[in-house]
Amino acid sequence: MINSGDRAYREYSLAQIAAHHRVVLIGRSGPGWEGPYIADHEVANLDDLDDLVGAVDDLLANDIRGVLTWDEFSLVGAAHVAALLGTPGNSTATATACRDKAASRDAFAARGVPSARSTLVTTREEAEVAAAATGYPLVLKPARQAGSIGVIKAEGPGDLAAAYAHASWAAWAAADDEGSNVLVEEYLDGPEISVECVTVRGVTTPVALTRKQLGQEPFFEEVGHSVEAGDPLLAVAGPVAVAALDALGFTNGVSHVEMRLTDTGGPRLIEVNGRLGGDLIPHLVREATGIDLPLAAADIALGLEPDLAPTRRRAAAISLVYAPATGRLTRADADPALGDEPWLERLVWEKQAGDHVILPPDGDLGTARVAHLVATATTAEICLQHLADARHQLDIAVS
C-alpha cells in the first residue's frame, strides 16, 4: 500500500483489506492510526520515484504480491512499482493520463467519448484567448489537482483574471505538477454524478452510481453524496464510464468516473479518477449494495477475481459539513439525541472547538470541513432528508 491517506476517510478501506490480506505500507511518515492494520512499513518521499523504489526494495522480504494506492498523487508511482514487480496494475501511461486532465480530454476526443471542450493554458493571456473561443460561462481548473481544489467558474470576462489566479495557484501546489498548467473548459450545466467501476484484465463492470450535492458556485466543493442500490441511471451512465476507461487504456483496478447530466447529449465526462473514490463513497456503496470496493481493489492488485455480487438493496448518503465562515471554531457539537437515531451510521468531527477553519478560495476541503455524517435507509431520498434534519441538530459557530 502506497500512502494510506486521512484516517477519517480511509481507515475503513485499510481495515477491510487487512481483514483478508497482509499489508505493508509505504508512507510519507511513520505509521500512526495505520499500526493495527499493517505488518511492516517504510518511509519515503512519494514524489521521488527513486526514493519510492528504494522503499519497495527494503520491503521485498515481505514477498509483495500486489501494489495498491488510493492516493491521487501516487497513481503513477504505484503503476511504476507494479510494473517493476510484475504484479497486476495499469501502465504508467494510463496512470499519467488519469492524473493529467488535459491528456484525458485528448484521449476522450480521440475515441468519441462525450466530454467538455477544453484548452490547456499556462498564462493568463492564453487563458483569455481560450475563454473567448470557448464562451462564457466556463470553468478553470488545474490539470493535475484533486478534490475539486482550484476548480472555479467564471461567468464572464470580468471574472477571468481572479479565476485564473485561483486555478493557477492550485496548479503550482499540485505535488507532481511543475508549472501553471490550467484548463479552460466549457461549463457543463446539470447534476453531477460518478460511476464506481471495477476493471479486471480490461473488462469493466459499473457497480454503483453516486449522486452528488455541490456547494455554491463559483466553487465546486462537494458537500454530499448518495448511493442507492439499483439506481436506474447506472444503465445510462455506466456505458459512458466504460468508454472513458477504455479510451485511457485502464485495465486493472477500481475507478471513480465523474460526469455531468446535461440537457443536450446526456452524460458528459468531467474526469476519470483511477482509484477508489474519496469522501467515503466506497463505504456508501458497501452500505447500499454490500459490494466491498476496497477489498475488490486489493484482490485485483493480487491477480484474484473480486466478488461483485450484491448482498443488500438499500441506500446510504453522506453529508460533508463545512464551517459557516473562516475563523476560529468556538462551538462544534451536536444534540445528544442525534446519536440515538437508528439511521445514523456515523457522525465524525474533523475539527474541534479552538481549531481554525479556512473556506475557499483561501482554503480547501481539508481546512473547511468540520464534520461528516452518514445515513442509511431504504431510499436515497429518505437518507438525504435524515441528513438535512440532522444538520439542524449540529451546533457550529465561528468567530
Buried (B, 14 or more C-beta within 10 A) or exposed (E): BBBBBEBBBBBBBBEBBBEBBEBBBBBEEEBEEBEEBBEBBBBBEBEEBEBBBBBBEBBEEEEBBBBBBBBBBBBBBBBBBBBEBEBBBBBBEBBBBBBBBBBBBBBBBEEEBBBBBBBBBBEBEBBBBBBEEBEBBBBBBBBBBBBBBBBBBBBEEEBBEBBBBBBBBBBBEBEBBEEBBBBBBBBBEBBBBBBBBBBBEEEBBBBBBBBBBBBEEBBBBBBBBBBBBEBEBBEBBBBBBBBBBBBBBBBBBBBBBBBBBBEEEBBBBBBBBBBBBBBBBBBBBBBBBBBBBBBBBBBBBBEBEBEBEBEBEBBBBBBBBBBEEBBEBEEBBBEEEBEEBEBBBBBEBBBEEEBEBBBBBEBBBEBBBBBBBBBBBEBBEBBBBBBEEBEEBBEBBBE
